[in-house]
Amino acid sequence: MAEINHQVGIKAPPEKIYELLTTNEGLSKWWTNDISGAGEVGALIQFRFNGGGPDFLVTKLIPNKLVGWKHSGNIPELWVGTEILFELKVVETQTFVRFVHSNWKESSDFMAHCSTKWAVFLLSLKDAVEKGTGKPFPNDIHIDHS
Amino acid sequence: MAEINHQVGIKAPPEKIYELLTTNEGLSKWWTNDISGAGEVGALIQFRFNGGGPDFLVTKLIPNKLVGWKHSGNIPELWVGTEILFELKVVETQTFVRFVHSNWKESSDFMAHCSTKWAVFLLSLKDAVEKGTGKPFPNDIHIDHS
């Protein structure tokens, strides 16, 4: 199984970041502006990009420490069976966000694309918390010309 | 073994990108401004960040298609034994850069940090080619406050 790993450090208490990982309003500040369904464990979050996009089931929540999602449905096809974990760790004056998108069947070009794109969105999360403005879709940074 | 995967698409012919992966002047436009030793297979490239940094042995070169490096020396410790591959693939009007940093002993927090940082540098490579100005160290985008 292949996986994507990232880590960013954000100058903010974990409570501020946790909110941006667990509410529709918070998630829409950094990933995509069209989000519904965020909630407690068992909630199905619908992330939409021009109408289509993935659903994730909320599987783990430890307030201000951990957020776990499991992909649900069939879009995108290569995400079926994958899981996402955000771990928050406070070190001195910053909170590290340790991100893992795991359980990919193989290390494909599409996985590589998603890896770079996740970095862009995690830096969008960082900016959303630190500067008040992230770059969620459709204002996200483009990593290619497709 | 763990690995880092990325992919960016650059609106330029592969020749322009290959030059930025194989010459001191080209590499200094996007990764770090202090580079020496770039050359043919067998060359030892020294990448320096405030004096210290990794060495990479050039192991594979297929003009305008592939660049392979093997880490040499002991800095950083967790990079010992790792390898880096850049593959260039032309699709219509863009050239995709498929990046793999492989052979990590484990998926550590440091590897996750490097994964995010590689995304930043590959976007710096993209900007260097497309806009003429990248963000090599010490002008690189910071992903934490360490």
Interface residues (C-beta under 8 A of the other chain):
Chain A: A2 E3 I4 N5 H6 Q7 V8 G9 I10 K11 T93 Q94 F96 R98 F99 V100 S107 D109 M111 A112 H113 S115 T116 A119 V120 L122 L123 K126 I141 I143 D144 H145 S146
Chain B: A2 E3 I4 N5 H6 Q7 V8 G9 I10 K11 T93 Q94 F96 R98 F99 V100 S107 D109 M111 A112 H113 S115 T116 A119 V120 L122 L123 K126 I141 I143 D144 H145 S146
